[in-house]
């Protein structure tokens, strides 16, 4: 079994490196830059209005109640945030720093800024080209705006079907399933010693109860749970940042300088390249905020809407909340506590469970690593830190109950992400086989939670590699569709705003 996992780890690493080479980063960020220019920085011009829409909620407006749709726009945003504010914000950010170095979060911010324009385009087009499904529910997303928005019918059919297939696979094997269950199980095992099989059983039951009820039940749960879980996590992290307030300047300086240099502030050599920092920052940024994947458009397409531009602006706020707010909080807690020095990027390699880091290799580690380990009371024989374990170490180093915050946060974030992606996946499969396929998809989705939860140690990178690969495959048809429809998006950005 070990030989098989080693081979799978090597293969998945090779494939994900090819998928997320420079060409994908240029396409992803380049699309955001182009849409930003064509809309004349809509994420800046319309930011205040988008926040106004967010606080208005949506469900309180009579104008919205009388429009076509299955759920309120606010519930749709919370469903989208349920899918995006997940373990990508806890484990993903930590994994980006562990692999790409402390400069990776800077590139998350850059991709997130331009990703706001991308998310506006996705949600606007999703509502504009949505259709009524055979059961009377609303159906939309990249498969629909590619199919009905692109004028070349042959190309439109290919693009729509390609996204639907890739989206279904991503929901089953990538971002919305295995990665989340893995991070949730890892957090529970690290903090409470809960066996992964027990976590998998509990997750399966809780997810199944909700997703079998469809988008209305998912939206109702997300609308109540998502705001609370975000506030809970941010509150815990802010306590750490207040305690470590004097370290904030250095933390931010290290992030910025490391984004452009092989050396962090103070001359400490980082064992990674600038190219890798950019790659990991963009990859984890996409995993976290999903701008460019087109997934949020599926949720907004189910929402009541007075105007597609309303949904576009509301969807845009999701990137700000996810990447500019929550990801930054996670980044700063890892940086101010110094645990980033105990990662593979700083020279401390990950090792398999049950093994120990060789004494001769420990002796060769940089001085700053030994200094950090001594200050934090960390045993370097345990190897490096990454993913959820790195975030747990950061919180535990300051707060006696810090790991509990991560464990609860990971469970809540992962749980809501599973709910959101279950809906995304069934809509993609429904586009191919009709609404009758939804029940079968839900059953398969729930069953696959186990595989991801059982991956541990160095093999957890297999889960992340699979997720990153399918994210890239899913993004391709969506990004091409956005480029082909960019003039429609640009025109919408300058139309007069309608008050609710």
N, C-alpha and C positions, 0 to 999 in steps of 0.2 A: 504493500500500500504506500509506503514511504517513497519508493522509486517512482510510482505513478504520480504522486503529488509533486515530487521534485520535477518530473518531466512536464507536468501541467503548469507548474509555476514558471518554468523556463519558457514554455510555449506562450503562455498568456502575457509574460513580460515582453517577449519579442513582438507579439501582435499589437499590444497596446502602445509600444514605442513607435511602431510604424503608423498606427492610426493617429497618434497625437504628436506627430513630428511637426516641423515648422509650417507645413502646408495647411494643416487643420487649424492651427492657431491663427494664421493669417486669414483664413476663410471665416472663422468664427468672430474674431475681434474686428476684422475688416468689414464684415456685414454690419456690425454694430456701429462702426465709424461712419460707413456710408449712410445708414439710416439716420444717424445723428446729424450729419451734414444736410441731408435732403429735408429733414424736418426742422432744420435750424435749431438744433439742441432742444428738442421738445422736453427732454428730461430736466432741463433748467427752466425753460420758459413756462412750462405747465406744472412745475413741481408743486407749487403752493395749491393749485387747483386740485391736483391729484390727492394731496393730503386732506384737503377739504372733503372730497368725495369719500375718502377712507373713514373719516370721523362721522360723516353723515350716516354711515352704515348702509343705507340703502333700503332696508326693510321698512323704515318709518315713512318713506315717501309714497304718497298716494299715486303720484305719477308713475312710479316704478311698479307698484302693485298691480296696476292695470295693463302692464305690458306683457308680452309673450315670454315664457321661460318657466323652468322647473323650480329654481331656487332664487333667492335674492342675490344681487351682485356682491354684497358683503359676504354671504355664505360661500359664493363662488371663489372670492378672494381668499377666504379662510381655508377652503378646500385646496386651493393652489398653494397657499402657505403651508398647509398641512403636509403637502408633498415636497415642498422645498425646504422649509425650516425643519430639517431632520438631522440625522446623525452626520450629514455632510457638514453641519455647523459645529459639531463636537469632534467627531472622529475624522471627518474630511479635512478640516482646517489643521488639525494636529498632524495628520498624515502628510499634508502638503509641507509643513515646516520640517517634519522628520526626514522627508525625502528630498525636498527641494531647497531646504535651508530657510532661515528667517526672512529672506527676501521674497519668498513665494507669496505671502499675503498681500504685498504691494501690488503684484500683478493680478491678484483677485480683485482688488479695488478698481484697478484700471478696467478690467474686463467687465466688472459689475456696473461701472459708470456707463460705458457704451452699451452694455446689456440692457439697460433701462429702455433705450430706444428700440432695441430688438423686441423686448417684451411688449412694449406698446403696440408695435406692428403685429405681433402674433395675436394678441387679444382682440385688437381691432378687426383684423381679417377673420378671426375665428367666428365672431358674432355676425359680421357682414355676410359671410357665405355659409352660415349654418343652415341645417335642414330639419324638418320634422320627421322623426323616425316612425316606423310602422306601428309602434306602440303608443304614439302620441307624444313622446318625450323629445327634447331638443338634442340634436347631435351636431357636433362641429369640431373644428381643430384643423391642423395642417393638412390632413388627408382631404378635407372638404374644400379648404381654400385653394389647395393645389388643383383638385379635380374641377372645381367650378369657377375658379378665378383665372387660371391660365388659359389663354385663347387657343393654343394648339391642343386640340382634343387628344391626340395620340400621346403627346408628352404629359398632358394633364392626368390622364388615366394611369400612366406609369408612375408618375410622381406620387399621386394619391395612394396607390396600392403599396408602393415602396415604403412610404412613411408608416402606413397602417401595419405592415408586416414587422418593420423594425421596432415600432412602438410597442407592439404586442410582446415581442421577444425581450425588449428592454424591461418592460413591466414584470416579466416572469423571471428573468435571470440577472437583471442589472440593478439600476439605481433604486427601483421601488420595491425590491423584494430581498434578495440575498444579502446585500450590503447592510440593510437596516436590521434584519434579524441577527446578523453576525455581531453588529455593534451593540445591540441590546443585550444579547447573551453574554458578550464579553464584559460589559459593564456590570451585569448582575453577578457574574462569576468573580470578577476582581474585587467587588465591594462586599458581597455577601456570601461568596463561595457557592452560589446556586449552580448545580450541574446544568450544562447547556441543554440537555434533553428536556429538563423540567421547564426551562425558560421557553424553549420551542413549543412545548405543549400549551403553556399559558398564553403565549403570543397568538398561537393558532386559534384558540378558543375566543379570545377577545376580538381579534380581527374578523373572524367568521361571523360573529354576532352582528356586526355593523354592516359589512360589505354585502351580505346577503339581502340587505334591505334596500340596496341601490343608492343613487345619488342623493335623494331627499334625506335619507337617514345619515349618509356620510356628511352631507352639508350641515345638518342639524348638530351632529357631534362636533364637527370642525369649528363651527361658529361659536360654540361654548368653550371648547377645550384649548384651541390654538392660542387665543390671546392670553389665557391664564398661564399656559406653559412657557410662553415667551417671557412674560413678566417674571415668573418664578426663576428662570435660568439667569436672566439679566441681573436680577436683584442679588443673587448669590455671587455672580462674577463681580458686580460693582463693589461688594464688600471687600473682596480681595484687592481690587484696584485702589480702593481708598486706603487700605492698610499699607499697600506697596506704592503709594502715591509718588514717593520720591524717585522711584525707579522708572516712571512713565516716560520721561524725556529720553533716557538711554534706550528704552525698549523701542520707541518710535524711530530713533536715530539708527538703531541696528537694522530694523526692518527696511528702512529707506536705503541705507548705504549698501546693505547686502543684496538689494534688488539689482544693483549695477556693478557689484564687485565680488571677487572671490573671497574678500576679507570683510568681516563684520567690524563694527566699531571697536576700537582698541587694538586692532590688528590681529584678532583671532581668526585663524584660517578656517574656512568652512569647507567641508569635504564635498562640495557640489559645484556645478557651473551656473553661470548666469542663465544660459539657455534652459537648464533643467529647472531653475527657479521660475522662469517664465512659464514653461510647460506645465509644471505642477500647480502653479498659481491659477492658470487658466483652466486646467482640467478640474481642479477641486472647486473653482468658482462656478463652473458649469454644473458640476455635480450638486452644488449647493443651491444656486439660484435658478438653474435650468433655463436661463435665457439663451435662446438658440436651439433648444430642443423642441420647442413648440407645445410642450405639455400643458402650460397654463391656459393656452387657448382652448383646450378641451373643456376645462372647468368653466371658464367664462362663457363658453358657448351654451352652457346649460342655464345661464343666468337671465333674469328679467333685464330688459335693456331698453331705455328710451332712445339710445343712439350708440352705435358701435364705438364711437370715440370715448364715450363714458367708460366703457369696459376696458378700453385700451389704457386709459389713464389710471384707472383703478388697479389694473394688472401691473402697471409699471411700478407702483409703490411696493409691490412684493419683492422686487430686486433690492430696493433700498433697505427695506426691513431686514431681509435675509443677509445680504453681503455687506452693506455699509454699516449696519448696526450690529447684528448678532455675530457675524464672522469676526468683526473687529474686536468685539468683547472677548471672544475666545482667544484670538491672537494675542491680545495684550496680557491676558492672564498667564498664558504660556511663556511669554517673554519676560514679564516682570518677576516671575518666580524663578527664572533661570533654568527650568527643566528642559528647555530647548537644547541645552548643551549636552544632554544625555541621549541624543538621537543619532541615527545613522548618518545624517548630514554633518554632524560634528565628529564623526569617526567611531561611534559606538554601535556596532552592528547588531541587528536583531538575531536572536537565536531561538531554536525550537524549544518548546516546553520540555522540562525534565533534563535539560543540558545546562552547562555552565560556560561562561566566557573564559577562555584560556588565560592563565595568569600572565604569560609572556605578552599576550596581546593587550591586556589591561595595563601593563607597565609601559607600553609604547603609546598609550593614548595621550593627547595634548594636555598640558598643565591645566588649562581652564576646565577640562572635563573632570579631572581629579578634584579640583577646587570646588566645582559645583556639586559633585557627589558627596564630598565631605560636608558641605554646608547643608545639603538636603538629607543627609543620612542615607544615601542610596548605595546599595551594594552593586558595584559594576559587574560582578560575576553573573548577575541576572541578565546582562546584555542591554541593548538599547531600548528606548521607549518609542512607541508610535501609536497612532490611532487613538482609540478611547483611553488606553492605558496612560498615554501622555497627558491627556486632559485631566484624568483622575489624579495623577501625580502632582499636577499644577495646583489643583484645588486642595488636595490633602496636605500640601506643603505649608498652607497658610491657615486653613480652617479644619478643626477636628472632625467636622461633619462634611468636609468638602467632597469627598468621594460619594457621599450620599446624594448630594446635589446632582452630580454627573450621572449617577446610576438612575435616579428618578427622571432627570432630564433626558437621558438617552432612551429610556423606556417610552416616555411621552412623545418625544420627537420621532422616534422610530415608529411608534404605533400610528401616529397621525400620517406619517409619510406612507406607510403601508396602505392606509385607507385611501389616500389620494391617488396613489399609483394603481391600486386595484381598479378604480374607476377609469383612469386613463387607459389601462390595458384592455378593459372590457369594451370601451368605445372603439379602440383600434380593431379589435377582433370582430366587433359588431359591424364595422364598416365592410369587413371582408365577407362574413357569413350571416349577418343579420342579428337582430336582438335575441334570437333564440339561443345564440351561442354564449350569452352572458353567464348563464348559470354554470356551464361547463368550465368556462374560463375561471370563474371565482373558485371553483373546487381545485383546479390545478394550481392556481395562485397560492392558495392556502397550503397545499401539500408541499410546495417548493420552499416554504419558510425553513424547513428543517435543515436542508443542505447548507445554507448559508450560516446558520447558527452553530453548526458543528465544526467550522473551520477555526483553528487557533494557531498561536505562535507565528512562525514565519510564513505559514501557509495562508494566513489571512490576506496576504497580498494577492492571492489568486482571486478572491472575491472582489477586491478593489479593481484588479486588472480587467476582470470580466465586465464589471459595471462601467468602467471607463471606456472599454472597447465598444460596447453596445450604445453608450451615450453618443460616441462619435458616429457610429453607423446611423443612428436615429437622426442626428443633427443634419446630416448631409442633404436629404431631400427637403427638409424644412428650410435650410438656409438658401438653397437654390430657389425654392418657391418664393421666399421673401425677396430675394433679389429680382426675380421676374415680376413681382407685384409691388415693387418699391415705389413706383410712381403713384399708385393708388393710395399708398400709405402717406406719401409726402403731401398729396393734395388734401387729405383729411386733416393734416396737422395745422392747416391754416383756415379751416372753416370756423365759423362763429360758434362759441361754446353756448350750449343750452342749459339754463339753470334747472335744477331739479324741482 
